[in-house]
Amino acid sequence: MLSILIPTYHYNVYPLAQEMARMADAADIRYEIICLDDGSGGFRTENEKINELPHASFSKLETNIGRSAIRNLLARKANYENLLFLDADVLPQSADFLQRYLPYLDGSDKIVYGGIRYQIEPPSIEQRLRWVYGNEREALDVETRQKHPYRSFLTLNFLTTKSVLATVPFNEAIPNLRHEDTFFSYELSKAGVPMVHIENPVWHHGLEDSLRFLQKSEEAIVALQSLVSSGLLPSSYARLSAVYTTLSRFGLRFLFATAFRLWRKTLRQHLLGTRPSMRLFDLYRLGYLCSIKKA
């Protein structure tokens, strides 16, 4: 009835698998849990315990195939039509997490996104940027997400069907540099696959330190540039590329890129500090895009 699919990379996913097995047993449904390590080999001793759980399995790929390919592979391995994808570094927020998804196991083709939450208390300074970004940009309530249902989607906690992913698979040809969820949601919107938002969040525990998150953000900008430049994604779909297009139209890209090079060090110091501002983070990302993108 339900395949719970968890891709992982160098993370102890046993607590999540154990909790999902407990919830599925309590719900008295037919289920399976498939956890697949994308070639990291990390936490193997802990993750091997998943094979002792009822209806659960853990295995490791010999080589890394990337975030898009591993999700497609998990979908192909699934024995049931209904698929619940969870990232390795999340845990359900509510005791009835699985129960809230059950009404949507009706055989219709759609995506159901439950949302994400972050801890209330701020973490250490080293993780502050990722935490602020997550709370302000990702931990959105249902009403806010429904204003832009496809652009508010993240791949870390969603329900769908095998037939949806057969029609709109994750694109394995795009660079493995982030934004696979952005492109996936765009492809879903083009295909007319309904996007349903519900209040059923998970806690996100895998916070990177601020420096690593800033590096990942730069990688994501390169990925976005690639998607837009290749014509796979319209510049209007992502806010960052839409603003960049406006700057270029008015001949302001070079001016903005020059200002960014002068202020980049100062911006980084602020973003890596105790009270990072999302407005300055947006300016940093826009400046970085202008500095690497030719008009």
Secondary structure, DSSP 8 states (H G I E B T S, - for coil): -EEEEEEESSS--HHHHHHHHHHHHHHT--EEEEEEE-S--TTHHHHHGGGGSTTEEEEE-SS---HHHHHHHHHHH-SSSEEEEE-TTEEESSTTHHHHHGGG-SS---EEE--EE--SS---GGGHHHHHHIIIII---HHHHHHSTTTT--TTEEEEEHHHHHHS---SSS-SSS-HHHHHHHHHHHHT--EEE-S--EEE-----HHHHHHHHHHHHHHHHHHHHTTSS-TTTSHHHHHHHHHHHTT-HHHHHHHHHHHHHHHHHHHTSSS--HHHHHHHHHHHHHHH---
